[in-house]
């Protein structure tokens, strides 16, 4: 990576918005000095990279625990003497596929979580404030769709962008980019000046980065309604569909607080995004508005499956009004049914009604900042941890959890708790801090 590369000129520090320069295996903020590592070939531009890595290490540990139990259960089932021979073969087929995927994922995550053998106590998960308690294997089906059998679905997504875009895309960002397939197609087929793709989930982008380097990866698809015993676990060898286009960069980042200078972009694309991100539509619209230059265009398409209070389960008419109220002028808009995950190995197919619109920025939106990805007291260990409503319910989950949460009184800092627990458990306080931060990051904060 070169600091002189024009693709990286528009990046800004997620913490202080300072400029980023290139050092070995990282981007360094020239203002606050924060180093943003390159993980698996992908820049990690979240506001607290160490905490983000610790959070996903905890999720990797969760995955490994679940898979160990799953493999043991499959082995026990397969040993049942009363099974049909074909049933036993099917169970062993799935067992071997799960074991193979476990090896692949541990290898994929080796740079993200290099200290998987940490001796610190395992802490129970809570709820992540932005993504929910998302497992590391979330979105694996997107990999098969985008790089194996879903050419028609990729073409459909690109066609919607073509139809809704009012003109040349210029500098473009795809928020919630997933595997990056749409960003790849936008840059390659539509000739964007530059394309940025941002997502906070590591698995899809870690895989895509490898494929774009010309590497291959073997993973298994587990269809919901398999056609046959062999289809219960379908082995796929993932390959990149083409070489990496120039002027494309994919990064781990909070899409609602993209690591770009305000007003950088000509186009923002949000595919299957506005109802999936844990923010109200007006917050999403404000974030898009800040990233766009005056006259820049927001292109959205996807279904509407909001969650939460009835007042926030918006219809498309309400979405249009909220977008307009955030200093956008709506242009082209339409709705249509599109295929979604039509795997040839599954008997279950889904069709989604997607709503597409183009909206031109007419002025700066009123301030409606999205919540930061992590609570401030997680990054500044001297700040007191506020007493939040989420803590009360979690105190009942385990003795270990109670041991931690009963120390949260609105006065003690993260460092205070780590020091006290470290003395009780005979563990260095700095080791506990590394475990406590991702644990507490998965709690909602007030």
C-alpha positions in Angstrom: 0.0 0.0 0.0 1.3 3.4 -0.9 0.4 6.7 0.8 0.7 8.3 -2.6 -2.0 6.1 -4.1 -4.9 8.4 -5.0 -7.4 5.8 -3.8 -6.4 6.5 -0.2 -6.3 10.3 -0.4 -9.9 10.7 0.6 -9.6 8.6 3.8 -9.8 10.4 7.1 -9.2 9.2 10.7 -12.5 7.8 12.1 -11.6 9.4 15.4 -10.5 12.9 14.6 -10.9 13.2 10.8 -7.2 13.8 10.4 -5.3 12.7 7.3 -4.0 9.2 7.1 -0.4 8.3 6.0 1.1 4.9 5.1 3.3 2.9 7.5 4.2 -0.7 7.4 1.0 -2.8 7.5 -1.1 0.2 8.8 -2.5 3.6 8.0 -1.4 6.2 10.6 -3.4 9.4 11.5 -1.1 12.4 11.2 -3.2 14.3 13.9 -4.0 11.9 16.7 -1.4 9.2 15.9 -3.9 6.3 15.8 -2.7 3.4 13.7 -5.3 1.5 11.6 -4.0 -2.0 10.7 -4.3 -3.8 7.4 -6.0 -7.1 8.3 -5.9 -9.8 5.6 -5.2 -7.1 3.0 -8.1 -5.0 4.1 -7.7 -1.6 5.9 -9.4 -1.6 9.3 -10.8 1.9 9.6 -13.1 1.6 12.6 -12.6 4.1 15.4 -11.1 1.6 17.8 -9.4 -1.2 15.8 -8.1 -3.1 18.8 -11.5 -3.3 20.3 -13.1 -4.3 17.0 -10.5 -7.1 16.7 -11.1 -8.2 20.3 -14.9 -8.3 19.7 -14.5 -10.5 16.6 -12.0 -12.7 18.5 -14.7 -13.3 21.1 -17.1 -14.2 18.3 -14.6 -16.6 16.8 -14.3 -18.2 20.2 -18.1 -18.5 20.4 -18.1 -20.1 16.9 -15.4 -22.6 17.9 -17.3 -23.6 21.0 -20.5 -24.1 19.1 -18.8 -26.1 16.3 -17.0 -28.4 18.8 -20.4 -29.3 20.3 -21.9 -29.7 16.8 -19.2 -32.0 15.7 -19.5 -34.1 18.8 -23.2 -34.3 18.4 -23.0 -35.4 14.7 -20.4 -38.1 15.7 -22.7 -39.5 18.3 -25.7 -39.5 15.9 -23.6 -41.3 13.3 -22.7 -44.0 15.8 -26.3 -45.0 16.3 -26.4 -48.7 15.3 -30.1 -48.4 14.2 -29.4 -45.9 11.4 -29.7 -46.6 7.7 -26.3 -46.8 6.1 -27.2 -43.9 3.8 -28.3 -41.8 6.9 -25.0 -42.6 8.6 -23.1 -41.6 5.4 -25.1 -38.3 5.3 -24.3 -37.4 8.9 -20.6 -38.1 8.3 -20.7 -36.1 5.2 -22.0 -33.1 7.1 -19.6 -33.7 10.0 -16.6 -33.7 7.6 -17.8 -30.5 5.9 -18.3 -28.6 9.2 -14.8 -29.8 10.3 -13.3 -28.6 7.0 -15.0 -25.2 7.3 -13.8 -24.8 10.9 -10.2 -25.2 9.7 -10.8 -22.7 6.9 -12.3 -20.1 9.2 -9.6 -20.4 11.8 -7.0 -19.8 9.1 -9.0 -16.9 7.6 -9.1 -15.2 11.0 -5.5 -15.7 11.9 -4.5 -12.1 11.3 -7.6 -10.7 12.9 -7.4 -12.8 16.1 -3.7 -13.9 16.3 -3.9 -14.6 20.1 -6.7 -17.2 20.0 -4.9 -19.1 22.8 -5.3 -16.3 25.4 -5.5 -17.6 29.0 -7.9 -14.9 30.1 -11.3 -16.1 31.3 -14.0 -16.4 28.7 -16.7 -13.8 29.0 -20.3 -14.2 28.1 -21.6 -12.2 25.2 -24.3 -9.5 25.4 -25.8 -7.6 22.6 -23.8 -5.5 20.1 -25.1 -1.9 19.9 -24.8 -1.8 16.1 -25.0 -5.3 14.6 -26.6 -7.6 17.2 -24.7 -10.6 18.4 -23.6 -11.5 14.9 -21.8 -14.8 14.5 -18.6 -15.0 12.4 -20.3 -17.3 9.8 -23.0 -14.7 9.1 -23.2 -13.9 5.4 -21.4 -17.1 4.2 -24.4 -17.6 1.8 -23.5 -14.3 0.3 -20.1 -15.7 -0.8 -21.7 -18.6 -2.7 -24.2 -16.3 -4.3 -21.7 -13.7 -5.3 -18.9 -15.9 -6.4 -20.4 -19.3 -7.4 -23.9 -19.6 -8.7 -25.5 -16.1 -8.4 -24.5 -14.4 -11.6 -28.1 -13.6 -12.4 -28.6 -11.9 -9.0 -25.4 -9.9 -9.3 -26.5 -8.8 -12.8 -29.9 -7.8 -11.4 -28.4 -5.6 -8.7 -26.1 -3.9 -11.2 -29.1 -3.3 -13.5 -31.0 -1.6 -10.7 -28.1 0.8 -10.1 -27.9 1.5 -13.9 -31.6 2.3 -14.0 -31.8 4.5 -10.9 -28.6 6.4 -11.4 -29.2 9.8 -13.1 -25.7 10.1 -14.6 -22.0 9.2 -14.2 -21.2 7.9 -10.7 -17.9 9.8 -10.0 -16.5 9.0 -6.5 -18.8 6.3 -5.1 -19.2 4.4 -1.9 -21.2 1.3 -1.3 -22.3 1.1 2.4 -22.8 -2.3 3.9 -20.8 -3.7 1.0 -20.8 -7.4 2.2 -18.6 -9.4 -0.1 -17.9 -6.4 -2.2 -19.4 -7.9 -5.4 -21.6 -4.9 -6.2 -18.7 -2.5 -5.6 -16.6 -4.6 -7.9 -19.2 -4.5 -10.6 -19.9 -0.8 -10.2 -16.2 0.0 -10.6 -15.6 -2.4 -13.5 -18.9 -2.1 -15.4 -20.1 1.4 -14.7 -16.8 3.2 -14.7 -16.9 5.0 -11.4 -14.0 7.4 -10.8 -13.3 5.6 -7.5 -15.3 3.1 -5.5 -15.1 2.6 -1.8 -16.8 -0.3 0.0 -17.4 -0.3 3.7 -18.6 -3.0 6.1 -17.8 -4.0 9.7 -18.3 -7.8 9.3 -14.9 -9.3 8.7 -15.7 -12.7 7.0 -17.0 -11.6 3.6 -14.2 -9.0 3.0 -11.5 -11.3 4.3 -12.6 -13.9 1.7 -13.0 -11.4 -1.1 -9.5 -9.9 -0.5 -8.0 -13.4 -1.0 -10.0 -14.0 -4.1 -8.9 -10.7 -5.7 -5.3 -11.7 -5.0 -5.8 -14.7 -7.2 -6.2 -17.2 -4.3 -8.9 -19.8 -3.9 -10.8 -20.9 -0.9 -12.9 -24.0 -0.2 -16.1 -23.7 1.9 -19.4 -25.6 2.1 -22.9 -24.4 1.5 -25.7 -25.9 3.7 -28.9 -25.4 1.8 -32.1 -25.1 3.8 -34.0 -27.6 1.7 -31.3 -29.8 0.1 -32.3 -31.9 -3.0 -30.3 -34.9 -2.0 -27.9 -36.3 0.7 -24.9 -34.8 -1.2 -26.6 -31.4 -1.2 -26.8 -31.3 2.6 -23.2 -29.9 2.4 -22.1 -28.7 -1.0 -18.4 -28.1 -1.4 -17.5 -24.9 -3.3 -14.2 -23.7 -4.5 -14.4 -20.0 -4.4 -12.5 -18.0 -7.1 -12.5 -14.3 -8.0 -14.7 -13.5 -11.0 -12.1 -11.2 -12.4 -9.0 -9.3 -11.3 -9.4 -6.4 -8.9 -10.4 -3.2 -10.7 -8.2 -0.1 -10.4 -9.4 2.6 -8.0 -11.3 0.3 -5.8 -10.8 -0.1 -2.1 -12.7 -2.2 0.4 -12.3 -1.5 4.1 -13.6 -2.5 7.5 -15.5 0.5 8.6 -18.7 1.8 10.2 -20.9 2.6 7.2 -22.8 5.2 9.2 -19.6 7.0 10.1 -17.5 6.3 7.0 -13.8 7.2 7.2 -13.9 9.9 4.6 -13.8 13.7 4.7 -17.3 15.2 4.6 -18.5 16.0 1.1 -16.1 13.6 -0.6 -18.5 11.5 -2.6 -20.5 12.0 -5.7 -22.6 8.9 -5.2 -23.6 6.7 -2.2 -25.2 3.3 -2.8 -27.1 1.5 0.0 -28.1 -2.0 -1.2 -30.3 -3.9 1.3 -29.1 -1.5 3.9 -31.6 1.1 5.4 -33.7 -1.5 7.2 -30.9 -3.7 8.2 -28.6 -1.2 10.0 -29.5 -0.4 13.6 -30.3 3.3 13.0 -33.4 5.2 12.1 -33.8 6.3 8.5 -33.2 9.9 9.3 -29.9 9.0 10.9 -28.9 7.0 7.9 -30.0 9.8 5.6 -28.0 12.3 7.6 -24.9 10.1 7.4 -25.3 9.8 3.6 -25.9 13.5 3.3 -22.6 14.3 5.2 -20.6 12.1 2.9 -22.0 13.6 -0.3 -20.8 16.8 -2.0 -23.5 19.4 -2.8 -25.6 17.9 -5.7 -24.3 14.4 -4.9 -26.7 11.5 -5.4 -27.9 8.7 -3.0 -29.0 5.5 -4.7 -30.9 3.0 -2.5 -32.5 -0.3 -3.2 -33.6 -3.2 -1.1 -36.6 -4.5 0.9 -38.2 -2.9 4.0 -38.2 -5.2 6.9 -37.7 -2.8 9.8 -37.7 -4.1 13.4 -38.7 -2.4 16.6 -41.6 -0.3 17.6 -44.6 0.0 15.2 -43.8 3.7 14.7 -40.4 2.8 13.2 -41.7 0.1 10.8 -41.8 2.5 7.9 -43.6 2.1 4.6 -41.8 3.3 1.5 -43.9 6.5 1.5 -42.7 7.3 4.9 -39.1 6.5 3.9 -39.4 8.9 1.0 -40.7 11.7 3.4 -37.8 11.1 5.8 -35.3 11.2 3.0 -36.8 14.5 1.6 -36.7 16.0 5.1 -32.9 15.3 5.2 -32.3 17.8 2.4 -32.7 15.4 -0.5 -34.7 15.8 -3.7 -36.2 12.5 -4.8 -35.8 11.5 -8.4 -36.3 8.1 -10.1 -38.0 5.6 -7.9 -39.6 2.2 -8.5 -40.4 -1.2 -6.9 -40.1 -4.7 -8.3 -39.7 -8.3 -7.2 -36.3 -9.8 -7.5 -34.9 -13.3 -6.8 -32.9 -13.6 -3.6 -30.6 -16.6 -2.8 -31.9 -18.8 -5.6 -29.4 -21.6 -4.8 -29.5 -24.4 -7.3 -28.9 -26.8 -4.4 -32.0 -25.8 -2.4 -35.7 -26.5 -2.8 -36.5 -23.2 -1.1 -36.2 -19.9 -3.0 -37.1 -16.4 -1.9 -38.3 -13.4 -3.8 -38.0 -9.9 -2.4 -39.9 -6.8 -3.2 -37.2 -4.1 -3.5 -37.7 -0.4 -3.5 -35.3 1.7 -5.4 -34.8 5.5 -5.4 -32.4 8.2 -6.4 -32.1 11.3 -4.2 -30.1 14.4 -4.9 -28.5 16.3 -2.0 -29.9 19.9 -2.0 -28.4 21.2 1.2 -26.6 20.1 4.4 -28.9 17.9 6.5 -29.7 18.9 10.1 -27.5 17.3 12.7 -28.7 13.8 13.4 -25.4 11.9 14.1 -25.4 8.1 14.2 -24.4 6.6 17.5 -20.7 5.7 17.6 -19.8 2.1 17.1 -18.4 1.8 20.6 -19.2 3.6 23.8 -16.7 6.4 24.7 -15.7 4.8 27.9 -14.6 1.7 26.1 -11.9 3.6 24.3 -11.0 6.0 27.2 -10.5 3.6 30.1 -10.5 6.5 32.6 -14.2 7.3 32.0 -16.8 5.9 34.4 -19.1 3.2 33.0 -22.7 4.5 33.2 -25.4 2.3 34.8 -27.5 1.2 31.8 -30.8 -0.8 31.6 -29.0 -3.6 29.8 -26.9 -4.5 32.8 -29.7 -5.6 35.1 -30.9 -8.5 33.0 -27.4 -9.7 32.2 -26.5 -9.9 35.9 -28.5 -13.1 36.1 -26.7 -15.0 33.2 -23.8 -16.5 35.1 -21.6 -16.1 38.1 -18.8 -14.8 36.0 -21.0 -12.2 34.4 -22.3 -11.1 37.8 -18.8 -10.9 39.1 -18.1 -8.3 36.4 -21.4 -6.4 36.3 -21.8 -5.9 40.0 -18.7 -3.8 39.9 -20.4 -1.4 37.5 -21.8 1.4 39.7 -21.5 4.5 37.6 -18.2 5.4 39.3 -15.6 2.7 38.5 -13.8 2.9 35.2 -12.9 0.0 33.0 -9.3 0.2 34.4 -10.7 0.0 38.0 -12.7 -3.1 37.2 -9.8 -4.8 35.4 -7.5 -4.1 38.3 -9.9 -5.4 40.9 -10.8 -8.6 39.0 -7.2 -9.2 38.1 -6.3 -9.3 41.7 -9.2 -11.7 42.4 -8.4 -14.0 39.5 -4.6 -13.8 39.5 -4.6 -12.3 36.0 -2.7 -9.2 34.9 -5.0 -6.2 34.6 -3.8 -5.4 31.1 -4.8 -8.9 30.0 -8.3 -8.4 31.5 -8.7 -5.1 29.8 -8.2 -6.8 26.4 -11.1 -9.2 27.3 -13.4 -6.8 29.1 -13.5 -4.2 26.3 -15.0 -6.6 23.6 -17.3 -8.0 26.3 -18.6 -4.6 27.3 -18.7 -3.4 23.7 -21.5 -5.9 23.1 -23.8 -4.2 25.6 -26.1 -1.3 24.5 -25.0 2.0 26.1 -27.3 4.9 27.1 
